[in-house]
Amino acid sequence: MINDAFRAAQHGRASFKHCLLRAAAFERCRRAPIKQRPSNDKRRGPFYGDIRWKRFGPGKTHDVTNQVPPLAGYNLFSSDAALAAAIEREGAAWHREALTRDGAALATPDVLALADLANRHAPELSTFNPRGERIDALEFHPSWHTLLGLLRREGLHALPFSDPQPGAMVARCAGYFLHAQLESGSLCPLTMTFASIPVLQREPALFATLRDKLYSPRTRSARRAARAENFRDDRHGYDRKARRLRRAQ
């Protein structure tokens, strides 16, 4: 106890006397027995009833028991009876397997952590480079690029055009609806790509040069993210967020 107080005083946290008094008080609390409610005590309150006094170690103050765990580990599509019925009714039943697979992937702790990061980290504008040259570049958090890659992997940017068949528009809207429940920012460039295709098709020569890129299931940024093997940037809390969601399941 004295050594702890001496080390604390050396680090300039407080005087040695003050540190010693705090260390002594902590030691008394640590050695104090757990207080239990007497069997004949009918009172209710923060320290009575079914709650017993406890000693908590450093970093823990209490247990939260009145909150539900984070919503994770379920299937966004199969748990939505109205959406499943709609694709059957509108002729998109052929896309059910893909929607089921996508619905399960979107509710995993890893993808939920990506959506949380994409919402918390806004795009950053870099007006000049280190040499003072004007660049006007926007930098997006890697989680945003990864989510955009998931959207394109499912073909939601061009499905009715790249795979035209009855119900293709409904199938695309259903997948779009699933992704919108997680994060909406990445839907904007996807919608612009989708809207540009019928316009560009009016210029056959121009469209022929862009067709493969427009229909591609992967973006350039998504390819970079894939080479990084689904980044694990703990500085932005990705690993901590994903681990917390896994433990809550």
N, C-alpha and C positions, 0 to 999 in steps of 0.2 A: 504494500500500500504506500509506504514512504517512498519507495523507488518510483512508483507511478507518479506520485505528486511531484517528485524532483524532476522527472523527465518532462512533465507538463510545464513546470515553471521554466525549465531551460528553453523550451520552445516559445516562450514569451506569451503563453496563453493567459497567465495571471500570476499573482505573487505566490511564493511557496506556501505561505500560510493559508491562502485561499484554496489552493489546490489540495493541500492536506485535509482541510475541512470537507471539501467535496468528496475526496477519496474515502474518508471515514464514513460519511453519510451513505455513500454507495455500498460500502462494505456491510453496514448495518442492514440495509435493505436486502442485500444478497443473502445474508444469513437468517433473515426473518422467516419464520414458518409460514406456510400457506394457511390463510384464514378461511375456514369453512363455515357455512351457515349452521347455527345450532338446529338440532332436529325439531325443537319446539318453537322456532322463530317463524312466524307467519308473514313477516313484513316483505314487501316487494320494493325493489329499487335497483340502482346500478350495482350494488354490492350484495344484493340479497336475492331471494328467489332461487332460480336454477343456476345463477351465475356465481361462481366462486372467485375469490381473489386469487390471482396467479402472479408468479414472478416471471417477467419476460426478460429475455436477454437483450443485448444491444441491437438496435435496428428494428425491434418489433414492439408494438405498443398494445395491439388488441387484434382480435379475430373479427372479420366482417362476416356476419351471418345473415344479413337482411338484403343481400344483393344477389341477383341471378348471375351465373357464370357467363362469360362472353359467348355470343352465338357463333358457333363454329362446328365443323365436322358433320354437316348435314348436306343434303342435295337440294339446291335451289330449284331445280326443275321438277323432280319427282314429288317434292313436297308442295308444289303449287298445282292443285287440282284444276283450277280454272284455266291455267295456261296449257296444261296437258290436254284438257278437253278441247281447247280452241284449235290446237294444231291438228287434232283428229278431224274436227269439223271442217276446217278450211283446207284440207288436202295436203298437209305437210307431215303426215305420219311417217314418211320415209326418212325424216330427219330426227326422229325421236331418239335413236341411239346416240347420235352426236350431241344432242341437247342434254341427255342424261349424263354423258361423260363430262361435258363442260360444266353442268350444274354441280357435280360432285367436286370438280377441281377448284371451282371458284370459292368454295366454302372451307378450303383447307387453311390451317393457320398461316402457312407461308404466303398465300395469295392475299389473305386478309391483312397481313402485315404490310405487303406491298401497297395495298389500297390506302392504308392508314398513312404511310409515308408520302405517297403521292399527293394526298390531300393536305398534309402539313407543310410540305416543302414546295413553295411556289417557284415558278420559273425565275431565273436570275438573268438580268440583262448585263452583258459585258460590253460597254461602249468602246473601250480602248484596250489594246493589248499591252503587254509590259513595255513595248518600245514606243508607246504613245500613238500608234496608228489606229485610225478609226475602223472598228470591225462590226459594231452593232450586232453582236451574236447573243442568242438566247440559249441558256443552258438549263436543261430539264434534269430533275433528279432521276437516277437510273431506274427507280421503281416505275416511273411513268413510262419509260421506254419498254420495260418488261411487260406491263399491262397492255400497251399498244400492240406488242408482239403477240400476246394471247388473243387479242381481238382479230388480228389478221390471220392467225393460225386457223381460226374457226371459219375464215372466209367471209366474215361479216361486212367487209368493205366492198365486196363485189359478187356475192353469192348468186343473186338473180341473173347476173350477166355472164359469170363464168360457168355456171351450171344451170342453165335455163330449163325449168320443168315446172309442172303445176305445183303450186304451193311454195315456190322458192322464196317469194317475197315474205310470206308468212313465216317461213323457217328462219329467214334472216332477222325479222322483227323479234321473234321469240328469243334468239340468241342475244340480240341487242338489249332486250329487256333484262335478261339475266345479268349481263355485265353492268348495266346501269345501276343495279342495286349495290354495287361495291364502290365504283368510282366513275365520275362523269366526265372528268377533264379529258381523258383519252378518247372519249367518244366523238369529240369535236373534229379532229383531223380525219377520223374514220368516216364521218358523215360527209365531209367535203370531198373525200376521195370517191365515195359512193355516188354523190351527186354529179361529179365531173364526168363520169363514164358515159352516160347517154348524150351529154353535150359534145364530148370529144368524138363520139361515134359518128357525128354528122360530118366530120372531116376525116374520111377514111385514110388518107395518106398520113396525116398526123397521128391518128389513133394506132396505126400499124406500128409506129415507132415506140409507142408508149404502152401497148397492150400487155406485154409480158410483165412490165413493172407494176401496172395497175392491178393485174390479177394475181400477182405473186403473194403467197401466204406469209412472206417474211419481209420486214422492212430493213433498211440498211442499219438503223440503230438497233433493231432486234438482233441482227446478225452479230453486231459488236457485243451486245449483252450476252448472247449465247457463247461467244468465245471466252467471255469472262466467267462462264459456268455459273450463271445465276448468282451474281455478286453477293457477297456477305460483308456488307459495310457496317460493322458494329458501331461506328461513330454516329451513324444515323439511327441506331436502335433496331436494325432489322432483326438480328439474332435474338435480342432480348424480347422483342415483341412476339416473334414466332414461338419462342420457348414458353412465354407466358400463356399464349393461346392454347398450346398443346397441353400444358398442365391443367388448364381449366376444363378440358374435355372430360 
